[in-house]
Amino acid sequence: MAVSANIYSKYAWSQIKRQAPPKRPAGERVGDYREIYSEYDEDVVREQAARCLQCPNPLCREGCPLANRIPEWMALTAEGRFIEAAELSRQTSNLPEVCSRVCPQERLCEGSCILNYRGDPVSIGGVERFINEYAFAHGAVTAVPADPNGFRVAVIGSGPAGIACADQLAGLGYAVTVYESQMLPGGLLVNGIPSFKLEKRIVERRLDLLAKRGVVFRLGVAVGRDITLAEVRGTHDAVFLGHGAQKPKDAGVPGETLGGVEKALPFLIQKNVASDLLSIPPVDVKGKNVAVLGGGDTAMDCLRTALRAGAKASVCIYRRDLANMPGSRKEYANAVEEGAQFKFLTNPVAIIDDGSGNVSAVQCVQMELGQPDASGRRKPRAVKGSEFTVPADILIVAYGFEPVDFPGDSEFAAIKLNEWGGIVVDSSGMTSLPGVFAGGDSSRGPSLVVHAIRDARLAAGGIHQYLAARKTAVA
């Protein structure tokens, strides 16, 4: 297909329809764990990029937590200058090939696009994915160690925050060592996000680049258990805490200790990570009724993973309606296409025993939405006499995560926390311990990959300023 001449028109947005990236049919994709989307071809991506209005005050940049220079790389893409476009996208993001796959663009950049007032927004995520995959395929993403500056920094955790911080610091000449408690690096990008959204090879490719830049990975080493924080601080000039928040929330109803009641993250790990390095008991859902509590992206991941693992039914139980559900609308639509069922305005009140200590159903009550609560969301309330049950052989609790508690006698206990257990940081990302910085879920609570990257970039800048000031003081 030749590129249409109207891409050079200032009215291209109205002459060219938004086109989503190619997606495999639902009946095919539920049979494996491969990514469901692929890239545009070159002609289509140029047309889609040409829909950008090149706003003088681009709202898409304001909607992006990283303030990506979207209109600029859209213009380059429309001209067919894909490698230059990708290079520009990497200037503000350490993981553009990941963000293009997992970000809820409809709530961020695309949701802020001015074209929403006239029709469909620019396909920002699809274009970002194309240009970066094009750059990788053409050898345009290289890794060259920077000249060493003489400072050493420890990064604890190899998830998105750890990767982004290590990448920023390595580029500034720091000797970076990443400590990861698991034997498999990548954090939630590998063990939490299913491969049908983000194939592991994408993360492995990025980790390989870091290693080529000189970043050292110490796997299977838990700071605070295998090595003390004091030892790490004693051999490094600064420390970044990017270990995340992976303590699962409880169901909070009677019966949650029954057999067959599972937490979301262990379920996702053992279904999506084919590795002997992770010793997690298998959860067999084949031919069974699976119910999932929660309405976030983790719940969507569990629903879709259960279907791929052969579940008879995969049902989401969520106490608010679709409009108030926090999960990505794109992931919700994909889940529905693949056969997941949703019971909105439904609240679990008890987990029913089958008589032998295992779950058999979830006792629920119908809800209705009342007045908005402090967060602005309408508060659900139970409808009298509306009790009913949802069959469940396996119940997965996907209510989100909290920071893991530091032991009282741990060196980490000296770090100031807020009321919900998150690490308190200042405007530079530094904690109450001098030279110790933090970012991502460990400081802000469970959030998006793009937020973790933003925090990590801020902390890396803070570390750079902190050590530069120390060097000046010594001199």
FENURCOR-V200163 format. One record per pair of residues at least 6 apart in sequence whose ideal C-beta (glycine too) atoms are under 7 Angstrom apart, sorted by the first residue. I is the first residue (numbers start at 1). GAP is how many residues later the second one is. Records with the same first field share a line. If there is no record, write none. Layout:
I: GAP  GAP
This chain:
1: 42
2: 41
3: 40  43  44
4: 12  43
6: 6  9  10
7: 9  39  40  43  71
9: 6
12: 38  39
13: 38  40  102
16: 31  34  35
18: 33  102  105
19: 25  29  104
20: 103  106
21: 16  17  18  19  105  108
22: 15  16
23: 13  14
24: 12
26: 311  312
29: 7  167
30: 277  278  308  309
33: 161  162  163  239  275
34: 161  162  165
35: 161  162  164
36: 160  298
39: 90  91  94
40: 8  86  90
45: 32  82  85
46: 31  32  34
48: 75  78  79
49: 25  28  29  78
50: 28
51: 71
52: 19  22  70
53: 61  62
54: 17  21
55: 16  59
58: 12  13
59: 53  54  55
60: 10  49  52  53  64
61: 6  7  9
62: 50
63: 45  46  48  49
64: 6  44  45
65: 43  385  386  389
66: 26  27  384  387  388
67: 25
68: 21  24  25
69: 19  23
70: 39  54
72: 16
73: 12  15  16  58
74: 48  53
76: 8  9  12
77: 8  50  54
82: 49  52
83: 51  52  55  57
85: 46
86: 45  46  48  49  54
89: 7  39  42  43
90: 6
93: 6  360
94: 69  70  73  74  359
95: 65  68  69  111  358
96: 32  36
97: 32  35  36  105
98: 91  100  104  351
99: 350  351
100: 25  28  29  32
101: 28  96  97
102: 91  95  96  347
103: 22  345  346  347
104: 224
105: 19  20
106: 222  223  224
109: 15
110: 11  12  14  15
113: 8  9
115: 6  7
135: 6
136: 69
141: 68
143: 66  69  70
145: 68  69
146: 24  25  26  27
147: 26
148: 25  27
149: 23  24  25
151: 23  86  316
152: 22  23  83  84  85
153: 16  21  23  83  84  85  87  310
154: 23  25  78  82  85
155: 7  10  11  21  23  85  87
156: 23  67  83  84  85  86  87
157: 23  30  85  86  87
158: 20  22  27  28  29  59
159: 28  29  30  83  85  281  293
160: 27  29  280  289  292  293
161: 81  278  279  291  294  295
162: 16  25  80
163: 43  47
164: 288  289  292  293
165: 75  77  274  291  294  295
166: 10  12  44  49
167: 43
168: 288  289  292
169: 7  291  294
170: 6  40  43  44  45
172: 292
176: 39
177: 39  41
178: 37  38  39  40
179: 39  42  44
180: 37  39
181: 40  41
182: 37
183: 36  37  94
184: 6  7  89  91  93  94
185: 22  32  34
186: 17  21
187: 57
188: 56
189: 9  14
190: 10  13  83
191: 78  82
192: 73  76
194: 74  78  107  110  111
195: 77
196: 108
211: 6
221: 6
223: 6  9
224: 186  188
228: 183
229: 182  183
230: 181
232: 7
233: 6  202
237: 230
238: 197  199  225  228  229
239: 196  197  198
240: 197  198  219  223
241: 182  195  196  197  201
242: 197  198  200  214
243: 199
244: 196  197  198
245: 156  157  158  196  197  200  201
246: 19  155  158
247: 154  155  156  157
248: 15  16  17  149  153
249: 150  151  152  153
250: 6
251: 42  97  146
253: 95  96  97  98
254: 96  97
255: 95  96  97  98
256: 95
258: 93  95  99  100  101
259: 98  99  100
260: 98  99  133  134  135
261: 90  98  134  136
262: 21  132  134
263: 134
264: 34  38  132  133  134
266: 14
267: 16  35  129
268: 33  34  37
269: 9  11
270: 10  12  13
271: 34  38
272: 33
283: 111
285: 21  24  25  26  109
286: 23  24
287: 23  25
288: 23  24  105  106
289: 23  24  102  103  104
290: 16  21  23  24  102  104  106
291: 24  26  71  99  101  104
292: 7  10  11  24  25  104  106
293: 24  55  104  105  106
294: 24  104  105
295: 21  23  25  30  31  32
296: 30  31  102  104
297: 30  31  34
298: 100  102
299: 17  28  99
300: 27  31  32  35
302: 94  96
303: 11  13  32  37
304: 30  31  34  36
306: 8
307: 7  31  32  33
313: 28
314: 25  26  27
315: 26  28  75
316: 24  25  26  27
317: 26  29  31  45  47  73
318: 7  24  26  28
319: 26  27  28  48  61
320: 25  49  60
321: 23  24  48
322: 22
324: 53  54
343: 47
345: 21  22  23  35
346: 18  20  21
347: 17  18  20  33  35
348: 14  15  16
349: 14  15  16
350: 13
351: 8  11  44
352: 7  8  9  10  11  37
353: 7
354: 6
359: 33  36
361: 28  29  30  31
362: 27  28  30  33
363: 24  26
364: 24  25  26
365: 17  18  21  22
366: 17  20
367: 13  14  15  16
368: 12  13  15
369: 9  11
370: 8  9  11
371: 7  8
372: 6  7
373: 6
400: 46
401: 45
402: 18  19
403: 18  19  39
405: 16
406: 6  7
407: 6
414: 19
415: 8  16  17  18  21
416: 8  15  16
417: 6  7
418: 6
420: 25
422: 21  22  23
423: 8  15  19  20
424: 7  8
425: 6  12  13  18
428: 34  37
429: 8  9  10  26  29  30  33
430: 6  7  32  36
431: 6  7
435: 31
437: 22  25  26
438: 21
439: 13  16  17  19  20
440: 12  15  16
441: 6  11
443: 12
444: 7  11
